[in-house]
Amino acid sequence: MEKKNSKKRFSRVQKKEGSILIAVLWSLFFLAALALTINVLITSQLGLAAKLRDRMTLRYLAKAGIARAIIEIRADETEGYDAVNDPWGANEEAFKEIGLTDEGYFSLEYLPPSSDEDGKKQYGLIDEERKLNINRASVEVLKQFFEIVAKVSSQDAVDIADAIADWRDEDDEPLENGAESPYYEALENGYACKDAPFEILEELMLVKGMTQPIFDKLKDRITVYGAGAVNINTVDTMVLEGLGLESDLACEIVSFRSGNDGLVGTEDDNVFQDTESILGSLSSEIGLSPANSEVLEGLINSGIIGVRSDYFRGYSFGRFRDADMSVRIAFVIDRDEKIRYWREE
């Protein structure tokens, strides 16, 4: 009898120990699963924190590039005129891969229109006055410019020029080929005509007749900043042609500016220090036909061509040397060091 009871007690003990073992195993399983889950969560959080830290570092590197741009603008000692060989211009020493940490650096670079520079990377700022100001240009200049630079038909050029004039003026009376609020409000997703100056280039996409292909051809050669005079010391050949100069003369002007070494942005560049010297310098150096002289003189007298720049666009990159990461800040700054445009990518 005692032997039988002993076996029952032993069996109960075995069952109890087996239950405890199962419970312990389940506990270990859940603890392992919890540890794995926590590890995954912590690892992802640490990865996110590292990415945020790296992006913040890159952002400050890019901002340091903008601070350097301000320093170089301050270093410009020519008050009455501006050219690419000024400190803010083509200046690799000041703007190319300037290291601030063991791993990070900034670069201020721009990619000129490929038709001029074959896509060659350059370092420095771009003055906005090398472009046509769509807030200031007359309807006649806009028509001619769009036809030559954007290569649109004469009628399309007229339509877009009139629509731009209606968009930026204060009245609500449309020009013959333009548009005011009734036209825009009748669109599927209607909106009012601004009747005020353009503030950013992309606003041009809201104007009647403007399309993405046309905008893409124009965007590097138009601006919304400045007093309206195109700087003959920095302008490219396409903009000069768009203003009405013959192609050969436009090329000769740009070539003359580069000096004896043929390189833009060097000490021997020929610079027009005032508008009064433009015709005389070009006549003596490259020669001007009476027709070309008349066109150029008309542009100078009407204030379309000048020699000064007060607004500058830059693209500041913060980068790591051994990682495929970067932050780019596109900005426009004026002579008073006021940021007029800022876009971070």
URCORZI-V167684 format. One record per pair of residues at least 4 apart in sequence whose C-alpha atoms are under 6 Angstrom apart, sorted by the first residue. I is the first residue (numbers start at 0). J is the second residue. If there is no record, write none. Layout:
[[I	J] [I	J]]
This chain:
[[1	5] [13	17] [26	30] [27	31] [29	33] [30	34] [37	41] [38	42] [41	45] [54	58] [57	317] [57	318] [57	326] [58	326] [60	105] [60	317] [61	105] [61	315] [61	316] [61	317] [64	105] [64	315] [71	86] [71	87] [72	87] [75	86] [80	272] [80	306] [80	307] [81	307] [81	308] [82	232] [82	233] [83	88] [83	264] [84	88] [84	264] [84	265] [87	124] [88	123] [88	124] [89	122] [89	123] [89	264] [90	122] [90	123] [91	95] [91	122] [94	106] [94	107] [94	122] [95	106] [96	104] [96	105] [96	106] [97	104] [97	105] [98	103] [98	104] [99	104] [102	319] [102	320] [103	318] [103	319] [104	317] [104	318] [105	316] [105	317] [106	315] [106	316] [107	122] [107	123] [107	314] [107	315] [108	121] [108	122] [108	123] [108	314] [109	121] [110	120] [113	117] [113	118] [124	312] [124	313] [125	311] [125	312] [126	310] [126	311] [127	310] [127	311] [128	229] [128	230] [128	308] [129	229] [129	230] [129	233] [129	234] [130	220] [130	221] [130	222] [131	221] [131	222] [132	136] [132	221] [132	222] [132	223] [132	227] [133	223] [134	196] [134	223] [135	227] [138	160] [140	144] [141	160] [142	156] [142	157] [142	160] [144	148] [144	241] [145	149] [145	156] [146	150] [146	151] [146	156] [147	241] [148	241] [149	213] [149	216] [149	217] [158	176] [159	208] [161	174] [161	176] [161	177] [162	177] [162	178] [162	207] [165	173] [166	192] [166	193] [166	194] [167	194] [167	195] [167	196] [168	194] [168	195] [169	194] [169	195] [171	179] [173	177] [173	178] [173	179] [178	182] [179	192] [180	184] [180	191] [180	192] [183	189] [183	190] [184	189] [184	190] [184	191] [185	189] [204	209] [214	218] [228	302] [228	303] [228	304] [228	305] [229	303] [229	304] [229	305] [230	234] [230	305] [230	306] [230	307] [231	306] [236	249] [236	250] [239	244] [239	249] [240	244] [240	245] [240	246] [251	255] [256	268] [256	269] [257	261] [257	262] [257	263] [257	268] [258	267] [258	268] [258	269] [276	280] [278	282] [281	285] [282	286] [282	287] [287	291] [287	292] [288	292] [292	296] [298	303] [298	304] [299	303] [299	304] [309	333] [309	334] [310	332] [310	333] [311	331] [311	332] [312	330] [312	331] [313	329] [313	330] [314	328] [314	329] [315	327] [315	328] [316	326] [316	327] [317	325] [317	326] [318	325] [326	344] [327	343] [327	344] [328	342] [328	343] [329	341] [329	342] [330	340] [330	341] [331	338] [331	339] [331	340] [332	336] [332	337] [332	338] [332	339] [333	337]]
